Amino acid sequence: MKAVKRFVLIIVMACPLFATADWVEQRLTLEWRNWLTSYLLRAYFADRAFFKLKQQAGSLDNPDQVLCESRCKNSKVISQ
């Protein structure tokens, strides 16, 4: 009986801790993605860089799409 009480106590204490840790991880991932998006957009639009990228023949097909895809991939890798 004592072992069952100890087990229940451990479960009751561990569940909120794991849930909080998961929530914090997800929140940090969202904050990181927001910051990264803002940073990349500022760099993309600074000094008309988007025009310079479009003018370079054959360098990038669609720089907007490449920017979005790389941001998503980096956010997923960094959050893990």
N, CA, C and O atoms as a Maestro MAE file, in Angstrom:
{
 s_m_m2io_version
 :::
 2.0.0
}

f_m_ct {
 s_m_title
 :::
 protein
 m_atom[320] {
  # First column is atom index #
  i_m_mmod_type
  r_m_x_coord
  r_m_y_coord
  r_m_z_coord
  i_m_residue_number
  s_m_chain_name
  s_m_pdb_residue_name
  s_m_pdb_atom_name
  i_m_atomic_number
  :::
  1 25 0.815 -1.195 0.000 1 A "MET " " N  " 7
  2 3 0.000 0.000 0.000 1 A "MET " " CA " 6
  3 2 0.857 1.257 0.000 1 A "MET " " C  " 6
  4 15 0.527 2.255 -0.641 1 A "MET " " O  " 8
  5 25 1.964 1.186 0.732 2 A "LYS " " N  " 7
  6 3 2.857 2.327 0.802 2 A "LYS " " CA " 6
  7 2 3.489 2.608 -0.573 2 A "LYS " " C  " 6
  8 15 3.695 3.761 -0.953 2 A "LYS " " O  " 8
  9 25 3.782 1.547 -1.291 3 A "ALA " " N  " 7
  10 3 4.379 1.703 -2.621 3 A "ALA " " CA " 6
  11 2 3.393 2.346 -3.591 3 A "ALA " " C  " 6
  12 15 3.795 3.140 -4.442 3 A "ALA " " O  " 8
  13 25 2.121 2.019 -3.475 4 A "VAL " " N  " 7
  14 3 1.102 2.588 -4.345 4 A "VAL " " CA " 6
  15 2 0.971 4.096 -4.070 4 A "VAL " " C  " 6
  16 15 0.867 4.894 -5.002 4 A "VAL " " O  " 8
  17 25 0.978 4.470 -2.810 5 A "LYS " " N  " 7
  18 3 0.904 5.888 -2.454 5 A "LYS " " CA " 6
  19 2 2.116 6.647 -2.995 5 A "LYS " " C  " 6
  20 15 1.987 7.760 -3.505 5 A "LYS " " O  " 8
  21 25 3.272 6.043 -2.880 6 A "ARG " " N  " 7
  22 3 4.489 6.679 -3.392 6 A "ARG " " CA " 6
  23 2 4.410 6.833 -4.913 6 A "ARG " " C  " 6
  24 15 4.791 7.867 -5.462 6 A "ARG " " O  " 8
  25 25 3.914 5.798 -5.582 7 A "PHE " " N  " 7
  26 3 3.778 5.850 -7.040 7 A "PHE " " CA " 6
  27 2 2.810 6.958 -7.460 7 A "PHE " " C  " 6
  28 15 3.101 7.726 -8.377 7 A "PHE " " O  " 8
  29 25 1.671 7.039 -6.795 8 A "VAL " " N  " 7
  30 3 0.673 8.067 -7.112 8 A "VAL " " CA " 6
  31 2 1.253 9.459 -6.848 8 A "VAL " " C  " 6
  32 15 1.029 10.381 -7.632 8 A "VAL " " O  " 8
  33 25 1.982 9.612 -5.773 9 A "LEU " " N  " 7
  34 3 2.602 10.894 -5.457 9 A "LEU " " CA " 6
  35 2 3.608 11.295 -6.531 9 A "LEU " " C  " 6
  36 15 3.658 12.458 -6.931 9 A "LEU " " O  " 8
  37 25 4.392 10.358 -6.989 10 A "ILE " " N  " 7
  38 3 5.366 10.643 -8.051 10 A "ILE " " CA " 6
  39 2 4.652 11.064 -9.331 10 A "ILE " " C  " 6
  40 15 5.062 12.018 -9.992 10 A "ILE " " O  " 8
  41 25 3.592 10.354 -9.675 11 A "ILE " " N  " 7
  42 3 2.833 10.691 -10.884 11 A "ILE " " CA " 6
  43 2 2.203 12.082 -10.754 11 A "ILE " " C  " 6
  44 15 2.251 12.876 -11.694 11 A "ILE " " O  " 8
  45 25 1.627 12.370 -9.615 12 A "VAL " " N  " 7
  46 3 0.982 13.666 -9.398 12 A "VAL " " CA " 6
  47 2 2.010 14.798 -9.475 12 A "VAL " " C  " 6
  48 15 1.686 15.887 -9.949 12 A "VAL " " O  " 8
  49 25 3.205 14.566 -9.030 13 A "MET " " N  " 7
  50 3 4.243 15.593 -9.088 13 A "MET " " CA " 6
  51 2 4.879 15.682 -10.474 13 A "MET " " C  " 6
  52 15 5.244 16.773 -10.910 13 A "MET " " O  " 8
  53 25 5.016 14.571 -11.162 14 A "ALA " " N  " 7
  54 3 5.721 14.548 -12.446 14 A "ALA " " CA " 6
  55 2 4.872 15.095 -13.592 14 A "ALA " " C  " 6
  56 15 5.406 15.755 -14.483 14 A "ALA " " O  " 8
  57 25 3.592 14.843 -13.589 15 A "CYS " " N  " 7
  58 3 2.737 15.283 -14.702 15 A "CYS " " CA " 6
  59 2 2.781 16.798 -14.931 15 A "CYS " " C  " 6
  60 15 2.995 17.226 -16.065 15 A "CYS " " O  " 8
  61 25 2.590 17.612 -13.911 16 A "PRO " " N  " 7
  62 3 2.678 19.059 -14.155 16 A "PRO " " CA " 6
  63 2 4.077 19.500 -14.594 16 A "PRO " " C  " 6
  64 15 4.212 20.421 -15.400 16 A "PRO " " O  " 8
  65 25 5.099 18.856 -14.075 17 A "LEU " " N  " 7
  66 3 6.458 19.220 -14.475 17 A "LEU " " CA " 6
  67 2 6.709 18.935 -15.950 17 A "LEU " " C  " 6
  68 15 7.267 19.774 -16.658 17 A "LEU " " O  " 8
  69 25 6.305 17.771 -16.413 18 A "PHE " " N  " 7
  70 3 6.479 17.430 -17.828 18 A "PHE " " CA " 6
  71 2 5.626 18.324 -18.726 18 A "PHE " " C  " 6
  72 15 6.071 18.744 -19.794 18 A "PHE " " O  " 8
  73 25 4.412 18.612 -18.294 19 A "ALA " " N  " 7
  74 3 3.545 19.483 -19.081 19 A "ALA " " CA " 6
  75 2 4.129 20.888 -19.166 19 A "ALA " " C  " 6
  76 15 4.106 21.510 -20.229 19 A "ALA " " O  " 8
  77 25 4.646 21.385 -18.059 20 A "THR " " N  " 7
  78 3 5.258 22.712 -18.056 20 A "THR " " CA " 6
  79 2 6.501 22.747 -18.928 20 A "THR " " C  " 6
  80 15 6.711 23.707 -19.669 20 A "THR " " O  " 8
  81 25 7.318 21.720 -18.849 21 A "ALA " " N  " 7
  82 3 8.524 21.668 -19.681 21 A "ALA " " CA " 6
  83 2 8.163 21.663 -21.163 21 A "ALA " " C  " 6
  84 15 8.814 22.339 -21.960 21 A "ALA " " O  " 8
  85 25 7.146 20.919 -21.534 22 A "ASP " " N  " 7
  86 3 6.700 20.877 -22.927 22 A "ASP " " CA " 6
  87 2 6.165 22.235 -23.362 22 A "ASP " " C  " 6
  88 15 6.462 22.692 -24.466 22 A "ASP " " O  " 8
  89 25 5.380 22.884 -22.509 23 A "TRP " " N  " 7
  90 3 4.832 24.197 -22.831 23 A "TRP " " CA " 6
  91 2 5.949 25.223 -23.012 23 A "TRP " " C  " 6
  92 15 5.908 26.030 -23.941 23 A "TRP " " O  " 8
  93 25 6.944 25.194 -22.127 24 A "VAL " " N  " 7
  94 3 8.062 26.138 -22.221 24 A "VAL " " CA " 6
  95 2 8.832 25.917 -23.519 24 A "VAL " " C  " 6
  96 15 9.208 26.880 -24.188 24 A "VAL " " O  " 8
  97 25 9.067 24.666 -23.878 25 A "GLU " " N  " 7
  98 3 9.776 24.369 -25.123 25 A "GLU " " CA " 6
  99 2 9.019 24.900 -26.337 25 A "GLU " " C  " 6
  100 15 9.616 25.498 -27.233 25 A "GLU " " O  " 8
  101 25 7.708 24.681 -26.366 26 A "GLN " " N  " 7
  102 3 6.900 25.171 -27.480 26 A "GLN " " CA " 6
  103 2 6.871 26.696 -27.517 26 A "GLN " " C  " 6
  104 15 6.917 27.294 -28.592 26 A "GLN " " O  " 8
  105 25 6.794 27.318 -26.358 27 A "ARG " " N  " 7
  106 3 6.770 28.783 -26.294 27 A "ARG " " CA " 6
  107 2 8.099 29.368 -26.776 27 A "ARG " " C  " 6
  108 15 8.112 30.354 -27.512 27 A "ARG " " O  " 8
  109 25 9.211 28.763 -26.365 28 A "LEU " " N  " 7
  110 3 10.514 29.227 -26.823 28 A "LEU " " CA " 6
  111 2 10.668 29.059 -28.329 28 A "LEU " " C  " 6
  112 15 11.248 29.914 -28.999 28 A "LEU " " O  " 8
  113 25 10.148 27.959 -28.857 29 A "THR " " N  " 7
  114 3 10.206 27.737 -30.301 29 A "THR " " CA " 6
  115 2 9.436 28.825 -31.039 29 A "THR " " C  " 6
  116 15 9.913 29.345 -32.047 29 A "THR " " O  " 8
  117 25 8.250 29.174 -30.548 30 A "LEU " " N  " 7
  118 3 7.464 30.231 -31.176 30 A "LEU " " CA " 6
  119 2 8.177 31.583 -31.102 30 A "LEU " " C  " 6
  120 15 8.211 32.325 -32.084 30 A "LEU " " O  " 8
  121 25 8.739 31.896 -29.951 31 A "GLU " " N  " 7
  122 3 9.454 33.161 -29.809 31 A "GLU " " CA " 6
  123 2 10.664 33.208 -30.738 31 A "GLU " " C  " 6
  124 15 10.947 34.234 -31.355 31 A "GLU " " O  " 8
  125 25 11.373 32.085 -30.828 32 A "TRP " " N  " 7
  126 3 12.532 32.019 -31.713 32 A "TRP " " CA " 6
  127 2 12.111 32.222 -33.165 32 A "TRP " " C  " 6
  128 15 12.762 32.971 -33.893 32 A "TRP " " O  " 8
  129 25 11.043 31.574 -33.596 33 A "ARG " " N  " 7
  130 3 10.568 31.725 -34.973 33 A "ARG " " CA " 6
  131 2 10.144 33.162 -35.257 33 A "ARG " " C  " 6
  132 15 10.419 33.686 -36.336 33 A "ARG " " O  " 8
  133 25 9.478 33.800 -34.302 34 A "ASN " " N  " 7
  134 3 9.074 35.192 -34.486 34 A "ASN " " CA " 6
  135 2 10.290 36.096 -34.623 34 A "ASN " " C  " 6
  136 15 10.336 36.953 -35.506 34 A "ASN " " O  " 8
  137 25 11.274 35.906 -33.750 35 A "TRP " " N  " 7
  138 3 12.478 36.726 -33.826 35 A "TRP " " CA " 6
  139 2 13.216 36.488 -35.136 35 A "TRP " " C  " 6
  140 15 13.643 37.434 -35.798 35 A "TRP " " O  " 8
  141 25 13.365 35.219 -35.508 36 A "LEU " " N  " 7
  142 3 14.087 34.879 -36.738 36 A "LEU " " CA " 6
  143 2 13.374 35.454 -37.964 36 A "LEU " " C  " 6
  144 15 14.022 35.964 -38.878 36 A "LEU " " O  " 8
  145 25 12.052 35.372 -37.983 37 A "THR " " N  " 7
  146 3 11.290 35.931 -39.095 37 A "THR " " CA " 6
  147 2 11.509 37.440 -39.200 37 A "THR " " C  " 6
  148 15 11.751 37.960 -40.290 37 A "THR " " O  " 8
  149 25 11.425 38.133 -38.083 38 A "SER " " N  " 7
  150 3 11.642 39.582 -38.091 38 A "SER " " CA " 6
  151 2 13.042 39.924 -38.567 38 A "SER " " C  " 6
  152 15 13.226 40.830 -39.381 38 A "SER " " O  " 8
  153 25 14.017 39.205 -38.065 39 A "TYR " " N  " 7
  154 3 15.408 39.466 -38.446 39 A "TYR " " CA " 6
  155 2 15.625 39.236 -39.938 39 A "TYR " " C  " 6
  156 15 16.231 40.066 -40.617 39 A "TYR " " O  " 8
  157 25 15.135 38.122 -40.441 40 A "LEU " " N  " 7
  158 3 15.336 37.812 -41.849 40 A "LEU " " CA " 6
  159 2 14.589 38.782 -42.763 40 A "LEU " " C  " 6
  160 15 15.101 39.164 -43.815 40 A "LEU " " O  " 8
  161 25 13.397 39.176 -42.369 41 A "LEU " " N  " 7
  162 3 12.663 40.141 -43.178 41 A "LEU " " CA " 6
  163 2 13.344 41.505 -43.205 41 A "LEU " " C  " 6
  164 15 13.396 42.159 -44.246 41 A "LEU " " O  " 8
  165 25 13.868 41.933 -42.051 42 A "ARG " " N  " 7
  166 3 14.608 43.200 -42.039 42 A "ARG " " CA " 6
  167 2 15.827 43.119 -42.945 42 A "ARG " " C  " 6
  168 15 16.124 44.066 -43.673 42 A "ARG " " O  " 8
  169 25 16.534 41.993 -42.906 43 A "ALA " " N  " 7
  170 3 17.717 41.838 -43.762 43 A "ALA " " CA " 6
  171 2 17.313 41.749 -45.232 43 A "ALA " " C  " 6
  172 15 18.012 42.276 -46.098 43 A "ALA " " O  " 8
  173 25 16.204 41.095 -45.518 44 A "TYR " " N  " 7
  174 3 15.747 40.912 -46.897 44 A "TYR " " CA " 6
  175 2 15.333 42.235 -47.531 44 A "TYR " " C  " 6
  176 15 15.596 42.474 -48.710 44 A "TYR " " O  " 8
  177 25 14.681 43.099 -46.743 45 A "PHE " " N  " 7
  178 3 14.198 44.365 -47.281 45 A "PHE " " CA " 6
  179 2 15.184 45.518 -47.089 45 A "PHE " " C  " 6
  180 15 14.954 46.606 -47.617 45 A "PHE " " O  " 8
  181 25 16.261 45.311 -46.356 46 A "ALA " " N  " 7
  182 3 17.236 46.374 -46.138 46 A "ALA " " CA " 6
  183 2 18.009 46.648 -47.425 46 A "ALA " " C  " 6
  184 15 18.404 45.724 -48.136 46 A "ALA " " O  " 8
  185 25 18.211 47.900 -47.702 47 A "ASP " " N  " 7
  186 3 19.001 48.331 -48.872 47 A "ASP " " CA " 6
  187 2 18.536 47.674 -50.167 47 A "ASP " " C  " 6
  188 15 19.335 47.414 -51.067 47 A "ASP " " O  " 8
  189 25 17.229 47.410 -50.248 48 A "ARG " " N  " 7
  190 3 16.641 46.846 -51.477 48 A "ARG " " CA " 6
  191 2 17.301 45.526 -51.884 48 A "ARG " " C  " 6
  192 15 17.480 45.245 -53.069 48 A "ARG " " O  " 8
  193 25 17.652 44.740 -50.898 49 A "ALA " " N  " 7
  194 3 18.322 43.462 -51.173 49 A "ALA " " CA " 6
  195 2 17.442 42.538 -52.004 49 A "ALA " " C  " 6
  196 15 17.959 41.748 -52.794 49 A "ALA " " O  " 8
  197 25 16.133 42.619 -51.844 50 A "PHE " " N  " 7
  198 3 15.238 41.738 -52.605 50 A "PHE " " CA " 6
  199 2 15.324 42.029 -54.098 50 A "PHE " " C  " 6
  200 15 15.202 41.113 -54.911 50 A "PHE " " O  " 8
  201 25 15.534 43.299 -54.476 51 A "PHE " " N  " 7
  202 3 15.711 43.609 -55.895 51 A "PHE " " CA " 6
  203 2 17.036 43.068 -56.416 51 A "PHE " " C  " 6
  204 15 17.117 42.569 -57.538 51 A "PHE " " O  " 8
  205 25 18.065 43.171 -55.596 52 A "LYS " " N  " 7
  206 3 19.383 42.680 -56.001 52 A "LYS " " CA " 6
  207 2 19.354 41.166 -56.213 52 A "LYS " " C  " 6
  208 15 19.971 40.652 -57.147 52 A "LYS " " O  " 8
  209 25 18.635 40.456 -55.343 53 A "LEU " " N  " 7
  210 3 18.525 39.000 -55.490 53 A "LEU " " CA " 6
  211 2 17.767 38.639 -56.768 53 A "LEU " " C  " 6
  212 15 18.145 37.706 -57.477 53 A "LEU " " O  " 8
  213 25 16.711 39.370 -57.054 54 A "LYS " " N  " 7
  214 3 15.919 39.071 -58.256 54 A "LYS " " CA " 6
  215 2 16.690 39.388 -59.539 54 A "LYS " " C  " 6
  216 15 16.479 38.744 -60.567 54 A "LYS " " O  " 8
  217 25 17.584 40.379 -59.479 55 A "GLN " " N  " 7
  218 3 18.320 40.783 -60.668 55 A "GLN " " CA " 6
  219 2 19.460 39.827 -61.009 55 A "GLN " " C  " 6
  220 15 19.885 39.759 -62.163 55 A "GLN " " O  " 8
  221 25 19.954 39.097 -60.028 56 A "GLN " " N  " 7
  222 3 21.038 38.159 -60.298 56 A "GLN " " CA " 6
  223 2 20.468 36.986 -61.083 56 A "GLN " " C  " 6
  224 15 19.617 36.248 -60.586 56 A "GLN " " O  " 8
  225 25 20.931 36.828 -62.276 57 A "ALA " " N  " 7
  226 3 20.367 35.805 -63.170 57 A "ALA " " CA " 6
  227 2 20.732 34.409 -62.691 57 A "ALA " " C  " 6
  228 15 21.907 34.091 -62.505 57 A "ALA " " O  " 8
  229 25 19.725 33.589 -62.495 58 A "GLY " " N  " 7
  230 3 19.931 32.184 -62.185 58 A "GLY " " CA " 6
  231 2 20.404 31.869 -60.780 58 A "GLY " " C  " 6
  232 15 20.657 30.704 -60.474 58 A "GLY " " O  " 8
  233 25 20.533 32.857 -59.919 59 A "SER " " N  " 7
  234 3 21.032 32.564 -58.578 59 A "SER " " CA " 6
  235 2 19.964 31.900 -57.709 59 A "SER " " C  " 6
  236 15 20.226 30.885 -57.064 59 A "SER " " O  " 8
  237 25 18.779 32.468 -57.694 60 A "LEU " " N  " 7
  238 3 17.673 31.907 -56.917 60 A "LEU " " CA " 6
  239 2 16.397 31.981 -57.749 60 A "LEU " " C  " 6
  240 15 16.101 33.006 -58.363 60 A "LEU " " O  " 8
  241 25 15.657 30.898 -57.760 61 A "ASP " " N  " 7
  242 3 14.389 30.901 -58.479 61 A "ASP " " CA " 6
  243 2 13.355 31.781 -57.788 61 A "ASP " " C  " 6
  244 15 12.759 32.667 -58.400 61 A "ASP " " O  " 8
  245 25 13.158 31.517 -56.510 62 A "ASN " " N  " 7
  246 3 12.148 32.239 -55.752 62 A "ASN " " CA " 6
  247 2 12.719 32.528 -54.358 62 A "ASN " " C  " 6
  248 15 12.548 31.716 -53.449 62 A "ASN " " O  " 8
  249 25 13.387 33.659 -54.177 63 A "PRO " " N  " 7
  250 3 14.040 33.922 -52.891 63 A "PRO " " CA " 6
  251 2 13.068 33.994 -51.721 63 A "PRO " " C  " 6
  252 15 13.434 33.642 -50.599 63 A "PRO " " O  " 8
  253 25 11.838 34.442 -51.958 64 A "ASP " " N  " 7
  254 3 10.852 34.501 -50.873 64 A "ASP " " CA " 6
  255 2 10.549 33.103 -50.334 64 A "ASP " " C  " 6
  256 15 10.495 32.892 -49.122 64 A "ASP " " O  " 8
  257 25 10.356 32.165 -51.237 65 A "GLN " " N  " 7
  258 3 10.042 30.799 -50.831 65 A "GLN " " CA " 6
  259 2 11.239 30.148 -50.147 65 A "GLN " " C  " 6
  260 15 11.075 29.439 -49.155 65 A "GLN " " O  " 8
  261 25 12.425 30.380 -50.661 66 A "VAL " " N  " 7
  262 3 13.634 29.822 -50.049 66 A "VAL " " CA " 6
  263 2 13.802 30.364 -48.640 66 A "VAL " " C  " 6
  264 15 14.169 29.620 -47.730 66 A "VAL " " O  " 8
  265 25 13.540 31.644 -48.452 67 A "LEU " " N  " 7
  266 3 13.641 32.266 -47.136 67 A "LEU " " CA " 6
  267 2 12.675 31.628 -46.150 67 A "LEU " " C  " 6
  268 15 13.048 31.325 -45.017 67 A "LEU " " O  " 8
  269 25 11.449 31.427 -46.576 68 A "CYS " " N  " 7
  270 3 10.434 30.827 -45.703 68 A "CYS " " CA " 6
  271 2 10.776 29.388 -45.352 68 A "CYS " " C  " 6
  272 15 10.677 28.990 -44.191 68 A "CYS " " O  " 8
  273 25 11.177 28.608 -46.343 69 A "GLU " " N  " 7
  274 3 11.495 27.202 -46.100 69 A "GLU " " CA " 6
  275 2 12.697 27.050 -45.185 69 A "GLU " " C  " 6
  276 15 12.695 26.196 -44.299 69 A "GLU " " O  " 8
  277 25 13.724 27.865 -45.387 70 A "SER " " N  " 7
  278 3 14.907 27.743 -44.541 70 A "SER " " CA " 6
  279 2 14.600 28.169 -43.112 70 A "SER " " C  " 6
  280 15 15.147 27.601 -42.167 70 A "SER " " O  " 8
  281 25 13.726 29.167 -42.945 71 A "ARG " " N  " 7
  282 3 13.336 29.591 -41.602 71 A "ARG " " CA " 6
  283 2 12.618 28.473 -40.873 71 A "ARG " " C  " 6
  284 15 12.886 28.214 -39.700 71 A "ARG " " O  " 8
  285 25 11.700 27.808 -41.571 72 A "CYS " " N  " 7
  286 3 10.953 26.708 -40.953 72 A "CYS " " CA " 6
  287 2 11.878 25.555 -40.579 72 A "CYS " " C  " 6
  288 15 11.772 24.995 -39.487 72 A "CYS " " O  " 8
  289 25 12.782 25.204 -41.486 73 A "LYS " " N  " 7
  290 3 13.704 24.105 -41.204 73 A "LYS " " CA " 6
  291 2 14.615 24.439 -40.028 73 A "LYS " " C  " 6
  292 15 14.827 23.604 -39.149 73 A "LYS " " O  " 8
  293 25 15.153 25.652 -40.008 74 A "ASN " " N  " 7
  294 3 16.044 26.052 -38.929 74 A "ASN " " CA " 6
  295 2 15.324 26.090 -37.597 74 A "ASN " " C  " 6
  296 15 15.890 25.695 -36.578 74 A "ASN " " O  " 8
  297 25 14.110 26.551 -37.586 75 A "SER " " N  " 7
  298 3 13.337 26.594 -36.330 75 A "SER " " CA " 6
  299 2 13.105 25.208 -35.783 75 A "SER " " C  " 6
  300 15 13.200 24.997 -34.574 75 A "SER " " O  " 8
  301 25 12.800 24.256 -36.649 76 A "LYS " " N  " 7
  302 3 12.559 22.889 -36.192 76 A "LYS " " CA " 6
  303 2 13.832 22.246 -35.660 76 A "LYS " " C  " 6
  304 15 13.803 21.562 -34.637 76 A "LYS " " O  " 8
  305 25 14.943 22.462 -36.346 77 A "VAL " " N  " 7
  306 3 16.217 21.862 -35.932 77 A "VAL " " CA " 6
  307 2 16.678 22.458 -34.613 77 A "VAL " " C  " 6
  308 15 17.105 21.725 -33.720 77 A "VAL " " O  " 8
  309 25 16.599 23.761 -34.479 78 A "ILE " " N  " 7
  310 3 17.085 24.433 -33.285 78 A "ILE " " CA " 6
  311 2 16.229 24.099 -32.074 78 A "ILE " " C  " 6
  312 15 16.748 24.001 -30.961 78 A "ILE " " O  " 8
  313 25 14.937 23.926 -32.269 79 A "SER " " N  " 7
  314 3 14.056 23.636 -31.137 79 A "SER " " CA " 6
  315 2 14.235 22.218 -30.587 79 A "SER " " C  " 6
  316 15 13.809 21.926 -29.469 79 A "SER " " O  " 8
  317 25 14.853 21.354 -31.356 80 A "GLN " " N  " 7
  318 3 15.030 19.976 -30.895 80 A "GLN " " CA " 6
  319 2 16.279 19.850 -30.151 80 A "GLN " " C  " 6
  320 15 16.609 18.762 -29.678 80 A "GLN " " O  " 8
  :::
 }
 m_bond[319] {
  # First column is bond index #
  i_m_from
  i_m_to
  i_m_order
  :::
  1 1 2 1
  2 2 3 1
  3 3 4 2
  4 3 5 1
  5 5 6 1
  6 6 7 1
  7 7 8 2
  8 7 9 1
  9 9 10 1
  10 10 11 1
  11 11 12 2
  12 11 13 1
  13 13 14 1
  14 14 15 1
  15 15 16 2
  16 15 17 1
  17 17 18 1
  18 18 19 1
  19 19 20 2
  20 19 21 1
  21 21 22 1
  22 22 23 1
  23 23 24 2
  24 23 25 1
  25 25 26 1
  26 26 27 1
  27 27 28 2
  28 27 29 1
  29 29 30 1
  30 30 31 1
  31 31 32 2
  32 31 33 1
  33 33 34 1
  34 34 35 1
  35 35 36 2
  36 35 37 1
  37 37 38 1
  38 38 39 1
  39 39 40 2
  40 39 41 1
  41 41 42 1
  42 42 43 1
  43 43 44 2
  44 43 45 1
  45 45 46 1
  46 46 47 1
  47 47 48 2
  48 47 49 1
  49 49 50 1
  50 50 51 1
  51 51 52 2
  52 51 53 1
  53 53 54 1
  54 54 55 1
  55 55 56 2
  56 55 57 1
  57 57 58 1
  58 58 59 1
  59 59 60 2
  60 59 61 1
  61 61 62 1
  62 62 63 1
  63 63 64 2
  64 63 65 1
  65 65 66 1
  66 66 67 1
  67 67 68 2
  68 67 69 1
  69 69 70 1
  70 70 71 1
  71 71 72 2
  72 71 73 1
  73 73 74 1
  74 74 75 1
  75 75 76 2
  76 75 77 1
  77 77 78 1
  78 78 79 1
  79 79 80 2
  80 79 81 1
  81 81 82 1
  82 82 83 1
  83 83 84 2
  84 83 85 1
  85 85 86 1
  86 86 87 1
  87 87 88 2
  88 87 89 1
  89 89 90 1
  90 90 91 1
  91 91 92 2
  92 91 93 1
  93 93 94 1
  94 94 95 1
  95 95 96 2
  96 95 97 1
  97 97 98 1
  98 98 99 1
  99 99 100 2
  100 99 101 1
  101 101 102 1
  102 102 103 1
  103 103 104 2
  104 103 105 1
  105 105 106 1
  106 106 107 1
  107 107 108 2
  108 107 109 1
  109 109 110 1
  110 110 111 1
  111 111 112 2
  112 111 113 1
  113 113 114 1
  114 114 115 1
  115 115 116 2
  116 115 117 1
  117 117 118 1
  118 118 119 1
  119 119 120 2
  120 119 121 1
  121 121 122 1
  122 122 123 1
  123 123 124 2
  124 123 125 1
  125 125 126 1
  126 126 127 1
  127 127 128 2
  128 127 129 1
  129 129 130 1
  130 130 131 1
  131 131 132 2
  132 131 133 1
  133 133 134 1
  134 134 135 1
  135 135 136 2
  136 135 137 1
  137 137 138 1
  138 138 139 1
  139 139 140 2
  140 139 141 1
  141 141 142 1
  142 142 143 1
  143 143 144 2
  144 143 145 1
  145 145 146 1
  146 146 147 1
  147 147 148 2
  148 147 149 1
  149 149 150 1
  150 150 151 1
  151 151 152 2
  152 151 153 1
  153 153 154 1
  154 154 155 1
  155 155 156 2
  156 155 157 1
  157 157 158 1
  158 158 159 1
  159 159 160 2
  160 159 161 1
  161 161 162 1
  162 162 163 1
  163 163 164 2
  164 163 165 1
  165 165 166 1
  166 166 167 1
  167 167 168 2
  168 167 169 1
  169 169 170 1
  170 170 171 1
  171 171 172 2
  172 171 173 1
  173 173 174 1
  174 174 175 1
  175 175 176 2
  176 175 177 1
  177 177 178 1
  178 178 179 1
  179 179 180 2
  180 179 181 1
  181 181 182 1
  182 182 183 1
  183 183 184 2
  184 183 185 1
  185 185 186 1
  186 186 187 1
  187 187 188 2
  188 187 189 1
  189 189 190 1
  190 190 191 1
  191 191 192 2
  192 191 193 1
  193 193 194 1
  194 194 195 1
  195 195 196 2
  196 195 197 1
  197 197 198 1
  198 198 199 1
  199 199 200 2
  200 199 201 1
  201 201 202 1
  202 202 203 1
  203 203 204 2
  204 203 205 1
  205 205 206 1
  206 206 207 1
  207 207 208 2
  208 207 209 1
  209 209 210 1
  210 210 211 1
  211 211 212 2
  212 211 213 1
  213 213 214 1
  214 214 215 1
  215 215 216 2
  216 215 217 1
  217 217 218 1
  218 218 219 1
  219 219 220 2
  220 219 221 1
  221 221 222 1
  222 222 223 1
  223 223 224 2
  224 223 225 1
  225 225 226 1
  226 226 227 1
  227 227 228 2
  228 227 229 1
  229 229 230 1
  230 230 231 1
  231 231 232 2
  232 231 233 1
  233 233 234 1
  234 234 235 1
  235 235 236 2
  236 235 237 1
  237 237 238 1
  238 238 239 1
  239 239 240 2
  240 239 241 1
  241 241 242 1
  242 242 243 1
  243 243 244 2
  244 243 245 1
  245 245 246 1
  246 246 247 1
  247 247 248 2
  248 247 249 1
  249 249 250 1
  250 250 251 1
  251 251 252 2
  252 251 253 1
  253 253 254 1
  254 254 255 1
  255 255 256 2
  256 255 257 1
  257 257 258 1
  258 258 259 1
  259 259 260 2
  260 259 261 1
  261 261 262 1
  262 262 263 1
  263 263 264 2
  264 263 265 1
  265 265 266 1
  266 266 267 1
  267 267 268 2
  268 267 269 1
  269 269 270 1
  270 270 271 1
  271 271 272 2
  272 271 273 1
  273 273 274 1
  274 274 275 1
  275 275 276 2
  276 275 277 1
  277 277 278 1
  278 278 279 1
  279 279 280 2
  280 279 281 1
  281 281 282 1
  282 282 283 1
  283 283 284 2
  284 283 285 1
  285 285 286 1
  286 286 287 1
  287 287 288 2
  288 287 289 1
  289 289 290 1
  290 290 291 1
  291 291 292 2
  292 291 293 1
  293 293 294 1
  294 294 295 1
  295 295 296 2
  296 295 297 1
  297 297 298 1
  298 298 299 1
  299 299 300 2
  300 299 301 1
  301 301 302 1
  302 302 303 1
  303 303 304 2
  304 303 305 1
  305 305 306 1
  306 306 307 1
  307 307 308 2
  308 307 309 1
  309 309 310 1
  310 310 311 1
  311 311 312 2
  312 311 313 1
  313 313 314 1
  314 314 315 1
  315 315 316 2
  316 315 317 1
  317 317 318 1
  318 318 319 1
  319 319 320 2
  :::
 }
}
